[in-house]
Amino acid sequence: MFYLDFQKADCKNCYKCLRSCPVKAIDARDEQAKIIESRCILCGHCTLVCPQNAKSVHNDAQNIEQLLAKNKRVIASVAPAFVSSFGMRAFEPFRAALKALGFADAFETSEGAAAVTAEYKKLLQSGKYENFITSACPAVNRAIELYHHDVLKFLAPVDSPMIAHAKILKSRFPDCSVVFVGPCIAKKREAKESGVLAGALTFEELSALFRKHNISVEDNSVAKGSEPKPERGCACGGSKEAAACVAPKNGEMRAKFYPISRGIIKSFDEFPAGYEYIAVDGVSRLDQALEDLRGVKGVFLEINACEGACVNGPCSIKREGGSVEANVTVRGYTNSMPPDAVDDYPDIRAEHKAKTAGDRIPSEDEVRAVLASTGKTKPSDELNCGACGYSTCREKAWAVINGYAEVEMCVPYMREKAESMGNVIIEHSPNGIIVCNGDLKITEINRRAQSMLGIASPEYIFDCFDPSAVFKAAESGNSSYVEKQKLENTGRYADINIVPLAKEKSVLVVLTDITDRVNYDDELDKVKRDTLAVTGTVIEKQMRVAQEIASLLGETTAETKVALLKLKDAMLKEKES
């Protein structure tokens, strides 16, 4: 099981997820994009940008329901961003809804965040770090462990707030199971790998569970603009259930800033000296921020994979006002709380180790061979346009060699190839080919058409022949056919096929030269006419001869008849005598 699910979609030639992926964890072969699990940092950005909705977060709601059904003590660790996703202004109504769902209790993850901030302060005050990178975002941590080994030494050796809070809760309630609730996909893998959490629910999954069980999460107890005043130091926002609530100490409410931009920096009540405190949000800036860190010293870098930080996580529930309103909501919620905090917490130190995605490092010869297959034989041929989704042509060649991409993904090369082949076909066509726009202005014409028309560079179709059929086809969108059109300049004849190209807002005109056929037909007609004339003369002569013969034959027959009758009479007379 992976953390992202797929459904078959028409992914051909899109590459939008690949362009958006900061670590190129997309296998874009066979017209279907898939996640490369070993490379994925689970930032979730691909699920947001996919126009086909082909990628979705694996739903763990059923597993959590089964866990709750076992009647074990399951405690929810709730990210402070719940106020923006669910439109809340207090924790207690949300806590009540979670209890109604079957949780034994619920607490805010900000308690763990406060412990993390306290640990950050200790490390910064030690002066041992040339630069310092926060460890709150598991997607960023994964990216550094996989792809930025040279800055791994700057990554704070501290648990994320989620893991820190789970450790706090399990120290407080040894028999409990902890489930994180938040807007993050990467937390699912972090929870599974931590060994201290039973799972993670996204806000979207939790919202679906609330609907399934008809549980209302509306905060009707608080008038807009007024916030409840919790008991000083109460982590649950005013709950009287002291058995499940341990009073926080030193800075926890500041820690509720964690899910907003610069939230970690805001969680400090004072800044340890010697550092510039900088925040960077968004996967698009991840690589550049880490690259820039290599050349400087004394930088505290708060870095989040999501634009606008955690309140804009891929599984947050989008509300009116977007991430801007979400930031305002969390600020208002945090500012309503007293600045108290924790000093007592278990060991939350962590060791971040370098990881590998298992990719093969190709040789230079292999890279050059792939580049050459797309017509790139010299550096100037490498456009690095990014149309394929990869930043450079060499990066794309690496992906091809590792089996993550196809040579045909090079859009400029394939376009050039298609155009080149198309030009060859058009220029060597035995037919005249003309393309004109909606105004009947000629945009393309091959040499055969120019030869047939006897015009080197006609501007409009009506410079060539009667344009009425072309105009009619352009207006109606229906193809038409004109037979035996005479081309005045050359005296040639052509059959004309007219095909409207609606998508291109153009008209294709194909001229088939039928001059030889027309000439043959004319010659044949002449032969027929001449033959008929000769035949008529012959018949006439034959009729005259026949008539003459008949006339002569008639006279001879009469004379013979007379002679024979005379001979007969003479013979009869002779017999009688």
Order of alpha helices (4+ residues) and beta strands (2+ residues): beta-alpha-beta-beta-alpha-beta-alpha-beta-alpha-alpha-beta-alpha-beta-alpha-alpha-beta-alpha-beta-alpha-alpha-alpha-beta-alpha-beta-alpha-alpha-alpha-alpha-beta-beta-alpha-alpha-beta-beta-beta-alpha
